[in-house]
Amino acid sequence: MTLFVQMTTWAEFAGTRLAQAAVDEKQAETDLDRLRAIAAVKARTEKSVTAQKAAAAADPDVLAAVDTYNATYASRKLLDALYTGLTAKAAVVSRELTRRVGRHDRESRAQRWNT
């Protein structure tokens, strides 16, 4: 039972961290979109739409925001994998506890009739 409590506690912790990572990722995405829009406005003097997009994409602020977004995305994905693994392991421990408790009841009933 102690192991089950530990597993569920770690899963809860990972779930909380995963939620925070999702919020951070959304904020980074919003920041990136805002900086792309600002860079696109700055690049409106370019002659073609392709050149405008290229200039906006090459903006140093946009490049830094892309790096930040990619880091927050990677962090969320790793935490998602950790959370999924922890919840699966907690489910395995839960099933094992249920199996053992159920077996104990059958064994005690069988011994009661053997006396």
GIQUINOR-V422902 format. One record per residue. N is the residue number from 1. PSI is psi in degrees with one decimal (none if undefined). OMEGA is omega in whole degrees, 0 to 359 (NA if undefined). D_FIRST is the distance of its C-alpha to the first C-alpha in whole Angstrom. Layout:
<<N PSI OMEGA D_FIRST> <N PSI OMEGA D_FIRST>>
This chain:
<<1 -36.3 179 0> <2 -41.9 179 4> <3 -41.0 180 5> <4 -42.4 178 5> <5 -43.4 178 6> <6 -43.8 181 9> <7 -43.0 180 10> <8 -33.0 177 11> <9 -44.1 178 12> <10 -38.1 178 14> <11 -40.1 177 15> <12 -43.1 178 16> <13 -46.6 180 18> <14 -36.5 177 20> <15 -39.3 177 21> <16 -44.5 178 23> <17 -36.6 178 24> <18 -42.1 178 25> <19 -42.5 178 27> <20 -39.3 178 29> <21 -36.9 178 30> <22 -39.9 177 31> <23 -43.9 179 33> <24 -40.5 179 35> <25 -42.7 179 36> <26 -40.7 178 37> <27 -42.2 178 39> <28 -38.6 178 40> <29 -42.4 178 42> <30 -44.5 178 44> <31 -42.4 179 45> <32 -45.7 179 46> <33 -42.2 180 48> <34 -45.3 180 50> <35 -34.4 176 51> <36 -41.1 179 52> <37 -42.8 178 54> <38 -43.3 180 56> <39 -35.4 178 56> <40 -38.1 177 58> <41 -41.5 179 60> <42 -31.5 184 61> <43 12.8 184 62> <44 -13.0 179 64> <45 -8.6 178 67> <46 155.6 188 67> <47 -29.7 182 69> <48 162.4 179 66> <49 -38.4 178 63> <50 -42.2 178 62> <51 -37.1 177 63> <52 -45.4 180 62> <53 -40.2 179 58> <54 -42.0 179 58> <55 -40.8 179 60> <56 -40.3 180 57> <57 -26.9 182 54> <58 -4.2 180 56> <59 132.9 182 55> <60 -36.4 178 54> <61 -39.3 178 52> <62 -43.3 179 50> <63 -40.4 178 50> <64 -38.8 179 47> <65 -35.3 176 46> <66 -44.2 178 45> <67 -42.8 179 43> <68 -44.6 179 41> <69 -45.6 180 40> <70 -38.0 179 39> <71 -41.8 180 37> <72 -34.6 176 35> <73 -46.5 180 35> <74 -41.0 179 34> <75 -44.0 179 31> <76 -41.5 180 30> <77 -42.0 179 30> <78 -41.6 178 28> <79 -33.3 177 25> <80 -42.9 178 25> <81 -41.6 178 24> <82 -46.4 180 22> <83 -44.2 180 20> <84 -43.7 179 21> <85 -42.2 180 19> <86 -42.4 180 16> <87 -34.8 177 15> <88 -42.1 179 16> <89 -37.9 176 13> <90 -36.7 178 11> <91 -38.1 177 12> <92 -45.7 179 12> <93 -40.4 179 9> <94 -44.6 179 9> <95 -40.8 179 11> <96 -40.5 176 10> <97 -44.7 180 7> <98 -42.4 180 10> <99 -45.4 182 13> <100 -40.4 179 11> <101 -42.5 179 11> <102 -37.6 179 14> <103 -40.2 180 15> <104 -41.7 179 15> <105 -41.2 180 17> <106 -41.4 181 20> <107 -42.8 181 20> <108 -34.5 177 20> <109 -41.4 180 23> <110 -39.6 180 24> <111 -33.2 180 25> <112 -37.5 182 26> <113 -12.9 180 29> <114 -9.4 182 30> <115 none NA 31>>
